[in-house]
Amino acid sequence: MRHQKRVKKLNRTKSHREALFMNLANSLFYHESIKTTTTKAMELRKVAERLITLAKRKDLHSLRLAFSVLRDKAIVKKLFTEIGDRYTAINGGYTRVVKIGNRKGDNAPMAIIELTQKKEEKKEKEGKKPAKKAEKKSTGKAGKKAEEKTEKKEKKEKIEKKAEKKATATAEKKPAKKAKKAEEEVTEATET
């Protein structure tokens, strides 16, 4: 019998469970909000809150402990520089789990797990910058290709606009020049 065993096995071996929570925690700290099953979210909460507590300590030993769980240098850096700083004044309650109903396919109970304090600077920057620059944050090969295509389209549009301006400016100047020449000819003719 499993009396007083606090860990839910989730029908996985220990190594599989550790890998699962490593991936979920990496996604949570990268996106700051993820959607998963309710049971996984409740178990992930334990892992994530321990990691945030380590990030608040900001020493080498806690950094190595966090890396042993996450195994991703970029995420560990973000955890210790950005996320840990947000929670210095708070003791616990770093994440929230919001139940969102059942999944359509297998009727599994779903939930969103997110960090309680979102990054405020990001919202301010998005409000100031145009929407085009916010879209350029996609990653991967497909995202880079899409970015390149949009950049090329923007350059073409700029070039076309410049060409139209030049054409209209020259079109306006030509009749003005012809009118001046005609006036000069008229004045010359009247003088003679």
ABEGO torsion letter per residue (X at the ends): XBBGBABBAGGBBAAAAAAAAAAAAAAAAAAGBBBBBAAAAAAAAAAAAAAAAAAAAGBAAAAAAAAAAAGBAAAAAAAAAAAAAAAAABBEGABBBBBAEBBAAAGBBBBBBBBABBBAAAAAAAAABBAAAAAAABBEAAAAAAAAAAAAAAAAAAAAAAAAAAAAAAAAAAAAAAAAAAAAAAAAAAAX
